[in-house]
Amino acid sequence: MKIAERVSTLPPYVFAKLGRRIVEMKAEGRDVIRLDIGSPDLPPPDFITDALNQSLRDPSHHGYGGYYGTPELRRAMASYYEKRFGIRLHPDKEVAPLIGSKEGIANVALAFVDPGEAVLVPDPGYPTYSLGTVLAGGKPVPMPLLEENDFLPDLDAIPQDIARSAKILWLNYPNNPTGAVASLEFFERVVAFAHRNALLVCHDNPYCDVVFDGYTAPSILQVPGAMDVALEFNSLSKTYNMAGWRVGMAVGNAVAVEALARTKTNIDSGIFVPIQDAAVVALTGDQSWLVERNGVYQERRDLILAALQEIGIQASEPRASLYIWTRVPRGYTSAEFATRLLEEAAVSVTPGSAFGQYGEGYIRISLGMDTTRIGVAMERLRQLDL
Ligand SMILES: Cc1ncc(COP(=O)(O)O)c(C=O)c1O
């Protein structure tokens, strides 16, 4: 059987090899601590799961969830953007509910990218920006995120012909995997760049509410003129500990929202109604619990940073996101160092090379793990002779 070229040329799923080894080690009875998974370990609060339970019991809520989401969900998403960022969105024209933001990130390429067209993607970066591009027949063009540039892309380094011919420029701040943040001033430069080059800017903002030390993450839509050129992806996965629920959104430019929504209607049939109802409660209900939840992540961050320092690894302190991104000791590749931690300490971290060529030389450590287990993992690292 011959599978399509576009699939046969896809690289294997980045975590597949690591995942197989972890399964083997667990089968051997080893207690592997997984600091490679970028998913919240904590559940959402009861008032959100109660809303799901209540909606589930309504016999009329078990059919298709509606192609464009319920009007209540679109309004709740618009209301979140207004309260959180001071941005007013038209709930029917500038908001598209998604089955998790990953779905929209892949589908927006089908909506905008014709075969052979270039898409600017951050490197290191969340793999779906480039894999979605490849599935649509486009060509991902990496924008290096370098430590000396605070992990922001250097817009001036993008060759003019590529900037002019590219369809989409992807950004993601607070950033996965580097934990870097971007200022509104940086977003202003991006918006001006997109205007000059007639590009769609897709800003992926799922970590905007996973923040530390009083930091507040902006939305690119706060920049004047952004609504002409930008689409922002957001998600309930990290903000509300609802990663498995699969609910996210794309908001911003009405033409882009419509094109994405039209593409999607031919692929999926919407989000389960009880999940939409619970998402409304998450977005419009009490937000104060996020402060305590972020405090838990911050404590984990500090625990890991202190341990890394003790063993001679200097990592910078992220102000947001679920990740610590740090250089591996001299003499190792990312994969070699991650393998050593896995084999000798049964601690699993993600090699930076999984996120692109400019991720080589780094590892990513996730904060989405029980604090006590993180403590045990750090103790094991202290025992290694690095
Ligand atoms: C940068 C980034 N974008 C998007 C996603 C996907 O989130 P969702 O659960 O909304 O599909 C993730 C998940 O890890 C992510 O790290």
The ligand as a Gaussian input file, in Angstrom:
#p B3LYP/6-31G(d) Opt

LIG

0 1
 C        2.692000      26.445000      21.759000
 C        1.530000      25.498000      21.767000
 N        0.529000      25.735000      20.934000
 C       -0.547000      24.932000      20.908000
 C       -0.630000      23.828000      21.719000
 C       -1.829000      22.948000      21.600000
 O       -2.764000      23.221000      22.573000
 P       -4.226000      22.643000      22.516000
 O       -4.328000      21.702000      23.650000
 O       -5.128000      23.825000      22.621000
 O       -4.411000      21.942000      21.185000
 C        0.408000      23.543000      22.599000
 C        0.354000      22.343000      23.448000
 O        1.283000      21.913000      24.046000
 C        1.517000      24.410000      22.623000
 O        2.550000      24.198000      23.437000

